[in-house]
Amino acid sequence: MGEFKGFMNYDKQQLDELSLVERISNHDAFQQRFTKDEAAEQGARCMDCGTPFCQTGEPHGKETIGCPIGNYIPEWNDLVYRKDFKTAYERLSETNNFPEFTGRVCPAPCEHSCVMKINRESVAIKGIERTIIDEAYENGWVKPTKPEQRQSETVAIVGSGPAGLTAADELNKLGYKVTVYERAHEAGGLLMYGIPNMKLDKDVVRRRIEVMKQSGIEFMTDTEIGVDVSRDELNERHDAIILCTGSQNARDLPLEGRMGFGIHFAMDYLTEQGQFLNGEINEPEISAKGKNVIVIGAGDTGADCVATALRENCKSIVQFNKYTKQPEEITFDENTYWPLAMPVFKMDYAHKEYESRFGFEPRAYGVQTMRYDVDRIGNVKG
């Protein structure tokens, strides 16, 4: 375990972030990692509980109790406390193919399920995880994984998002020759084109793709199956095919006026912004610059749209939340929700940024969208 009574001696620390005013002027990543000393202090708060719910990974309705991939969290917390980052990385890598991604964008159900969360702040698990993998890259511990013996079978993986990359990494370790087909210009899928740059620096994705290439995995980008390569060709080339294409069909809201101009799916908007920032297109067709923007939906993707529109210098944003506003605070004495997250009001990064610029947060609560208002030539106006 970490330091005896460490959870009583140290408070939970959040990762440092660039100021709200400074960061909305660009699309650069705004969050920083812990220093080694900071990570060690945060690791000291972990008590290696008799039943560590943080690594349980049990589904509960739409939520998960603890880490869905079963990370050995108390073990590497203790190793970080002892400043043995190399062994911590080795233990982390046993369960997590890409800690540099989860350490930046995972919603961290492990922290909600931390036993400490019953009556105080949880261990800073996500920040510690990111620091471990950042240390690993800086010290050259992340190396290509080349199997001792290659199998004769070959596998095609269609799609290079998180699922495709994980499948490729696991099959390569088993010795199979893997080829990943991706219709976009760069590999990464959602990681490259769906999650905004300020949350996940694209060089972090490219760095991992390069390690995978050195491990023997082949990536064929700008290649759409069914267009550039037929199904028959794919069957002839490979012994097995894994489809990791993700969810390409957005959830529509087909109400009156839906065909009006100026109504877009979130992923179309975010993908174009990613392509534009990568230099793949000269100008995005969908832009919020100088416009009054409405975001329908209060999830993470909606927040990403708020943050992106803000960086495009939009005129205003309102984000519709169909639910009522949650309470500002639930005391630990009333915490009957553990090991799930407490349903309390929280400000996502995008809402804090918007408030810093306009003086109030962008969300409107208890709003159910009934129709789209369009003018006589079909442009949306409300």
HUKA-V446006 format. One record per backbone hydrogen bond with DSSP energy under -1.0 kcal/mol. CO is the residue of the C=O (numbers start at 0). NH is the residue of the N-H. E is the energy in kcal/mol with one decimal. If there is no record, write none. Layout:
CO;NH;E, CO;NH;E
This chain:
2;5;-2.8, 4;7;-1.4, 4;8;-1.4, 5;9;-2.1, 15;31;-3.3, 18;22;-2.3, 21;24;-1.2, 22;25;-1.4, 29;17;-2.4, 34;38;-2.6, 35;39;-2.2, 36;40;-2.2, 37;41;-2.3, 38;42;-2.6, 39;43;-1.5, 41;44;-1.1, 42;45;-1.4, 45;1;-1.9, 50;52;-1.3, 51;54;-1.5, 52;55;-1.7, 53;66;-2.4, 57;64;-3.6, 59;62;-2.1, 62;59;-3.1, 64;56;-1.5, 64;57;-1.7, 66;69;-1.4, 70;72;-2.1, 71;75;-2.0, 72;76;-2.2, 73;77;-1.9, 74;78;-1.9, 75;79;-2.0, 76;80;-2.3, 77;81;-1.7, 78;83;-3.1, 79;82;-1.7, 82;84;-1.1, 83;87;-1.8, 84;88;-2.4, 85;89;-2.0, 86;90;-2.3, 87;91;-2.4, 88;92;-2.5, 91;94;-1.0, 91;95;-1.8, 97;100;-1.5, 97;101;-1.7, 98;102;-2.7, 100;103;-1.4, 100;104;-2.6, 101;105;-1.6, 108;112;-1.7, 113;116;-1.9, 114;117;-1.7, 115;118;-1.3, 115;119;-1.5, 122;124;-2.3, 123;127;-2.0, 124;128;-2.6, 125;129;-2.2, 126;130;-1.9, 127;131;-2.2, 128;132;-1.9, 129;133;-2.3, 130;134;-2.3, 131;135;-2.0, 132;136;-2.1, 133;137;-2.2, 134;138;-1.9, 135;140;-2.6, 136;139;-1.1, 152;176;-1.6, 153;238;-1.9, 153;239;-1.2, 154;178;-2.4, 155;241;-3.0, 156;180;-3.2, 157;243;-2.9, 160;164;-2.9, 161;165;-2.0, 162;166;-2.5, 163;167;-2.4, 164;168;-2.4, 165;169;-2.5, 166;170;-2.5, 167;171;-2.2, 168;172;-1.7, 169;173;-1.2, 170;175;-2.0, 171;174;-1.5, 174;150;-2.8, 176;154;-2.7, 177;217;-2.4, 178;156;-2.7, 179;219;-3.4, 180;158;-3.0, 181;222;-2.4, 183;221;-3.0, 187;190;-2.0, 188;192;-3.0, 189;193;-1.9, 189;194;-2.4, 195;198;-1.4, 195;199;-2.0, 197;29;-1.3, 200;203;-1.4, 201;205;-2.5, 202;206;-2.1, 203;207;-1.4, 204;208;-2.3, 205;209;-2.3, 206;210;-1.6, 207;211;-2.1, 208;212;-2.3, 209;213;-2.2, 211;216;-2.0, 212;215;-1.7, 217;179;-3.4, 219;181;-2.7, 223;226;-1.8, 223;227;-2.6, 223;228;-1.4, 228;225;-4.0, 229;233;-2.1, 230;234;-2.3, 231;235;-2.1, 232;236;-2.1, 233;237;-1.8, 239;155;-2.8, 241;157;-2.9, 252;254;-2.2, 254;257;-1.9, 255;371;-3.3, 256;259;-2.0, 260;379;-2.8, 264;268;-1.7, 265;269;-2.9, 266;270;-2.5, 267;271;-1.9, 268;272;-2.0, 269;273;-2.1, 270;274;-2.5, 271;275;-2.6, 272;276;-2.5, 273;277;-1.7, 274;279;-2.8, 275;278;-1.1, 287;290;-2.2, 290;314;-2.2, 290;315;-1.5, 292;317;-2.1, 294;319;-2.9, 298;302;-2.0, 299;303;-2.3, 300;304;-1.9, 301;305;-2.0, 302;306;-2.5, 303;307;-2.2, 304;308;-2.7, 305;309;-2.2, 306;310;-1.6, 307;311;-1.1, 308;313;-1.4, 309;312;-1.3, 312;289;-1.9, 315;292;-3.0, 317;294;-2.7, 318;363;-2.8, 319;296;-1.7, 320;366;-2.0, 322;365;-2.1, 326;344;-3.0, 330;333;-1.6, 331;334;-1.2, 333;335;-2.0, 336;339;-2.5, 341;343;-2.2, 347;351;-2.0, 348;352;-1.9, 349;353;-2.4, 350;354;-2.4, 351;355;-2.0, 352;356;-1.1, 353;357;-3.0, 354;358;-2.2, 361;318;-2.7, 363;320;-2.7, 372;380;-3.4, 372;381;-1.3, 374;377;-1.8, 377;260;-3.1, 378;374;-2.6
